Each structure stands twice: as C-alpha cells, then as structure tokens.
Amino acid sequence: MPTSIPTGEDRARADAHAAAVAEQGYTIVADAIERELLDELTETLERLERDLGAEPAGNSFEGHHTVRIYNLLARGEVFEGVPVHNAVLPIVERVLDTGCLVSSLSSIAIDPGEVAQPIHADDQLIPIPKPHPPTVCNSMWALTDFTERNGATRLIPRSHLADHSPEYGGTYDSIAAEMPRGSVLIWHGSLWHGGGANRSGARRTGLAMNYCAGYIRQQENQQLGIPLERVARFSPRLQQLCGFDIYSGLIGHIDKRRPADVVLGGSAGSPSTLWDG
C-alpha cells in the first residue's frame, strides 16, 4: 500500500474527484491500484472461494451466477491495504469526512450468464428524506476489465439528487461504468446503480469497498466480525475506520474512552471525549 505524503497535485486530484461525485454522483479513478496488489488480491480471492466453497446466493439482488465473499478484513492480511489506499480514501474523506467508517468489504464475481442486478441506491434503507448529504460513499475496485458486455456496473448519473429511491425491479435508462483493470469507481450512496448483465464468456471480478459516515451503522459489524487479535495488528487508521475510535469526540465511546483503548489495550493517556478536551 502506498504511504507517500500527498503532494499538492494529489490533493487537487482528490478534490476534483470529490467534486465529480457531488455533481454527477460518481467518479472513476483510472490506474489507481498497483499491479502487484491486484495480482495478490486476485490470487487470494481465488483461494478463498475454493476454501470456503463459496457459491451464488441465488436471489435477485445478490445474483444467481454471482459469487460473493463477505467480511474480507477477517480473511487475509492483503485486504488491510484496501480501505486505507491513498488513491481512494482521500476522495471518500472529502465526500463524507475523516470520521468515516468501513461499512463493508466484499468481493463480487459476476459469471457469464448473469442478468442485470435491479437498480437500487445503497442508502435507500436509511429512513431520512432525500436528497440529503452523503451518508454512504462506496467504491468498486476493478480486478478485471469492466466492460458493458461483461457486466460493468450500471449507473444513472445525477440520480443521487433525486427526492426518492428507485423502485426495486423497475426499468431505468443507465450507462455502463467501463474501466480497465486497476481502476476504481467511487459513488455517492444515493446514486441509482446496479451490477450489469454478463453476456461475455469470462468472469468480471471486483472488490466492493464500502464506507459510511461515522454516525451511520455499518453494513457489516466490523467490531464483532473481525477477531480482536487481528484488529490489534491493524494500523491505527484502519482501526479508526473499523469503528474502534470515537466520532466527533462523542459517538461510540465506552465509559468516555476510545474503544481501542478499552478492548485493544491502547493508550488511554490522552483525552478521549469532547468533555475532556
């Protein structure tokens, strides 16, 4: 995972991508991921699929010819570099804020013969009026090329500004988010979208790296779903992203202390909550 200090050009690039998310509802970061990391992620997912005996869920949302593997932060060290990747996280932090959380990390492999996923919005289960400030910001890492033919994610630009969510199973005009391997699609949680139909002869594989605001409940329970001995080895920033810190000096504390201090043996020497500042 890159660890270089961001330059002015890096910051300007992240600003531009975040502005595109605000205006269009999405952006594509081309050539974002290093080839070595792509190869290791691909090999690890292939091994996990064999070891877990992963199979399609067989429903209209997850698909009948789509293999998904959930809770990836609990399944391999290579995945620890995904949420904090410096080509993606700075953009997400601009869409949400630096108190954002990992909502879920899973793989989505669409096999030939899969039909299009119903158009939906990732935040439509959150019962607040639309449009609203972003509560969710999700991303799709292309581990293979994404094309219209092999099931690239379908998008409806500017739909994140709508005052309602799509009707499940409805028919909507959309475009394919085509991108080469190593690119990352980032979108506002209110954007109407869905996985495409795979009419090719090869699998389309992506990593769904999803984030939410620090005041929103995560899709996957990171605090209970990842063994604490593994979390203890995470970088401090990844621990924060998984919910082992406090949002805005208040939300998520344990007896006025950071969760990391209580359950991971971290240092409690500095003030934890806003009352102690």
WOTAMO-V679060 format. One record per residue. N is the residue number from 1. RES is the residue in three letters. PHI is phi in degrees with one decimal (NA if undefined). Layout:
n:N res:RES phi:PHI
n:N res:RES phi:PHI
This chain:
n:1 res:MET phi:NA
n:2 res:PRO phi:-62.4
n:3 res:THR phi:-128.5
n:4 res:SER phi:-67.0
n:5 res:ILE phi:-71.3
n:6 res:PRO phi:-63.6
n:7 res:THR phi:-91.5
n:8 res:GLY phi:-59.7
n:9 res:GLU phi:-66.5
n:10 res:ASP phi:-60.4
n:11 res:ARG phi:-65.9
n:12 res:ALA phi:-65.3
n:13 res:ARG phi:-65.0
n:14 res:ALA phi:-64.2
n:15 res:ASP phi:-59.4
n:16 res:ALA phi:-65.4
n:17 res:HIS phi:-66.1
n:18 res:ALA phi:-64.7
n:19 res:ALA phi:-64.4
n:20 res:ALA phi:-64.7
n:21 res:VAL phi:-62.3
n:22 res:ALA phi:-64.7
n:23 res:GLU phi:-85.2
n:24 res:GLN phi:-100.0
n:25 res:GLY phi:96.7
n:26 res:TYR phi:-160.3
n:27 res:THR phi:-153.0
n:28 res:ILE phi:-120.7
n:29 res:VAL phi:-97.2
n:30 res:ALA phi:-76.9
n:31 res:ASP phi:50.2
n:32 res:ALA phi:-84.1
n:33 res:ILE phi:-111.0
n:34 res:GLU phi:-67.2
n:35 res:ARG phi:-59.7
n:36 res:GLU phi:-60.9
n:37 res:LEU phi:-68.0
n:38 res:LEU phi:-57.4
n:39 res:ASP phi:-63.7
n:40 res:GLU phi:-67.5
n:41 res:LEU phi:-62.2
n:42 res:THR phi:-62.4
n:43 res:GLU phi:-63.8
n:44 res:THR phi:-66.6
n:45 res:LEU phi:-65.4
n:46 res:GLU phi:-62.5
n:47 res:ARG phi:-66.1
n:48 res:LEU phi:-61.5
n:49 res:GLU phi:-60.4
n:50 res:ARG phi:-67.5
n:51 res:ASP phi:-65.8
n:52 res:LEU phi:-86.8
n:53 res:GLY phi:61.7
n:54 res:ALA phi:-64.8
n:55 res:GLU phi:-136.9
n:56 res:PRO phi:-58.0
n:57 res:ALA phi:-71.8
n:58 res:GLY phi:78.4
n:59 res:ASN phi:-134.2
n:60 res:SER phi:-68.1
n:61 res:PHE phi:-84.9
n:62 res:GLU phi:-81.4
n:63 res:GLY phi:100.0
n:64 res:HIS phi:-100.6
n:65 res:HIS phi:-131.7
n:66 res:THR phi:-127.1
n:67 res:VAL phi:-102.3
n:68 res:ARG phi:-120.9
n:69 res:ILE phi:-124.3
n:70 res:TYR phi:-99.4
n:71 res:ASN phi:54.4
n:72 res:LEU phi:-69.1
n:73 res:LEU phi:-64.5
n:74 res:ALA phi:-90.5
n:75 res:ARG phi:-117.2
n:76 res:GLY phi:174.5
n:77 res:GLU phi:-63.6
n:78 res:VAL phi:-60.1
n:79 res:PHE phi:-74.3
n:80 res:GLU phi:-65.9
n:81 res:GLY phi:-82.1
n:82 res:VAL phi:-74.5
n:83 res:PRO phi:-62.1
n:84 res:VAL phi:-102.2
n:85 res:HIS phi:-60.0
n:86 res:ASN phi:-78.2
n:87 res:ALA phi:-89.9
n:88 res:VAL phi:-121.1
n:89 res:LEU phi:-56.1
n:90 res:PRO phi:-59.7
n:91 res:ILE phi:-70.2
n:92 res:VAL phi:-60.2
n:93 res:GLU phi:-63.0
n:94 res:ARG phi:-77.8
n:95 res:VAL phi:-74.0
n:96 res:LEU phi:-98.2
n:97 res:ASP phi:-167.0
n:98 res:THR phi:-70.6
n:99 res:GLY phi:-88.4
n:100 res:CYS phi:-64.3
n:101 res:LEU phi:-126.3
n:102 res:VAL phi:-69.5
n:103 res:SER phi:-88.5
n:104 res:SER phi:-163.8
n:105 res:LEU phi:-138.6
n:106 res:SER phi:-145.1
n:107 res:SER phi:-105.9
n:108 res:ILE phi:-134.3
n:109 res:ALA phi:-113.1
n:110 res:ILE phi:-92.4
n:111 res:ASP phi:-88.8
n:112 res:PRO phi:-54.6
n:113 res:GLY phi:96.0
n:114 res:GLU phi:-71.5
n:115 res:VAL phi:-90.2
n:116 res:ALA phi:-66.0
n:117 res:GLN phi:-72.0
n:118 res:PRO phi:-57.3
n:119 res:ILE phi:-64.7
n:120 res:HIS phi:-153.8
n:121 res:ALA phi:-118.9
n:122 res:ASP phi:-70.2
n:123 res:ASP phi:-106.1
n:124 res:GLN phi:-73.4
n:125 res:LEU phi:-86.3
n:126 res:ILE phi:-85.7
n:127 res:PRO phi:-82.9
n:128 res:ILE phi:-128.3
n:129 res:PRO phi:-61.8
n:130 res:LYS phi:-112.5
n:131 res:PRO phi:-71.9
n:132 res:HIS phi:-147.9
n:133 res:PRO phi:-56.8
n:134 res:PRO phi:-62.6
n:135 res:THR phi:-105.9
n:136 res:VAL phi:-135.8
n:137 res:CYS phi:-139.6
n:138 res:ASN phi:-114.1
n:139 res:SER phi:-143.5
n:140 res:MET phi:-126.4
n:141 res:TRP phi:-87.8
n:142 res:ALA phi:-83.2
n:143 res:LEU phi:-87.5
n:144 res:THR phi:-131.4
n:145 res:ASP phi:-60.0
n:146 res:PHE phi:-107.9
n:147 res:THR phi:-127.5
n:148 res:GLU phi:-60.1
n:149 res:ARG phi:-75.0
n:150 res:ASN phi:-98.2
n:151 res:GLY phi:105.0
n:152 res:ALA phi:-53.3
n:153 res:THR phi:-53.0
n:154 res:ARG phi:-92.6
n:155 res:LEU phi:-129.6
n:156 res:ILE phi:-119.5
n:157 res:PRO phi:-54.6
n:158 res:ARG phi:69.0
n:159 res:SER phi:-69.5
n:160 res:HIS phi:-68.1
n:161 res:LEU phi:-92.1
n:162 res:ALA phi:-68.1
n:163 res:ASP phi:-93.4
n:164 res:HIS phi:-157.0
n:165 res:SER phi:-98.7
n:166 res:PRO phi:-68.5
n:167 res:GLU phi:-78.3
n:168 res:TYR phi:-63.0
n:169 res:GLY phi:88.5
n:170 res:GLY phi:-72.0
n:171 res:THR phi:-102.5
n:172 res:TYR phi:-139.5
n:173 res:ASP phi:-73.4
n:174 res:SER phi:-146.0
n:175 res:ILE phi:-120.1
n:176 res:ALA phi:-89.7
n:177 res:ALA phi:-84.7
n:178 res:GLU phi:-74.1
n:179 res:MET phi:-163.3
n:180 res:PRO phi:-77.1
n:181 res:ARG phi:-51.9
n:182 res:GLY phi:95.6
n:183 res:SER phi:-87.5
n:184 res:VAL phi:-133.3
n:185 res:LEU phi:-92.2
n:186 res:ILE phi:-124.0
n:187 res:TRP phi:-143.4
n:188 res:HIS phi:-68.0
n:189 res:GLY phi:-62.8
n:190 res:SER phi:-88.7
n:191 res:LEU phi:-66.3
n:192 res:TRP phi:-77.6
n:193 res:HIS phi:-163.3
n:194 res:GLY phi:-178.6
n:195 res:GLY phi:-63.8
n:196 res:GLY phi:-86.9
n:197 res:ALA phi:-79.0
n:198 res:ASN phi:-98.8
n:199 res:ARG phi:-103.4
n:200 res:SER phi:-96.5
n:201 res:GLY phi:-106.0
n:202 res:ALA phi:-135.6
n:203 res:ARG phi:-72.8
n:204 res:ARG phi:-110.9
n:205 res:THR phi:-119.1
n:206 res:GLY phi:-142.4
n:207 res:LEU phi:-104.2
n:208 res:ALA phi:-93.5
n:209 res:MET phi:-101.3
n:210 res:ASN phi:-109.5
n:211 res:TYR phi:-124.5
n:212 res:CYS phi:-140.0
n:213 res:ALA phi:-64.2
n:214 res:GLY phi:-65.4
n:215 res:TYR phi:-102.3
n:216 res:ILE phi:-110.6
n:217 res:ARG phi:-69.4
n:218 res:GLN phi:-74.1
n:219 res:GLN phi:-62.5
n:220 res:GLU phi:-101.6
n:221 res:ASN phi:-77.3
n:222 res:GLN phi:-69.4
n:223 res:GLN phi:-71.6
n:224 res:LEU phi:-101.9
n:225 res:GLY phi:-85.9
n:226 res:ILE phi:-112.0
n:227 res:PRO phi:-55.8
n:228 res:LEU phi:-62.6
n:229 res:GLU phi:-66.1
n:230 res:ARG phi:-76.5
n:231 res:VAL phi:-59.1
n:232 res:ALA phi:-61.3
n:233 res:ARG phi:-92.2
n:234 res:PHE phi:-65.4
n:235 res:SER phi:-65.0
n:236 res:PRO phi:-54.4
n:237 res:ARG phi:-67.1
n:238 res:LEU phi:-68.1
n:239 res:GLN phi:-59.6
n:240 res:GLN phi:-60.3
n:241 res:LEU phi:-63.5
n:242 res:CYS phi:-86.2
n:243 res:GLY phi:100.9
n:244 res:PHE phi:-96.3
n:245 res:ASP phi:-137.1
n:246 res:ILE phi:-113.7
n:247 res:TYR phi:-90.6
n:248 res:SER phi:53.0
n:249 res:GLY phi:70.9
n:250 res:LEU phi:-147.3
n:251 res:ILE phi:-75.7
n:252 res:GLY phi:100.7
n:253 res:HIS phi:-74.7
n:254 res:ILE phi:-121.3
n:255 res:ASP phi:52.1
n:256 res:LYS phi:67.8
n:257 res:ARG phi:-125.3
n:258 res:ARG phi:-65.6
n:259 res:PRO phi:-53.1
n:260 res:ALA phi:-60.0
n:261 res:ASP phi:-67.2
n:262 res:VAL phi:-80.9
n:263 res:VAL phi:-103.5
n:264 res:LEU phi:-113.2
n:265 res:GLY phi:74.8
n:266 res:GLY phi:-72.8
n:267 res:SER phi:-77.3
n:268 res:ALA phi:-106.6
n:269 res:GLY phi:-74.8
n:270 res:SER phi:-102.3
n:271 res:PRO phi:-56.1
n:272 res:SER phi:-103.9
n:273 res:THR phi:-105.3
n:274 res:LEU phi:-61.2
n:275 res:TRP phi:-70.2
n:276 res:ASP phi:-98.2
n:277 res:GLY phi:-65.3
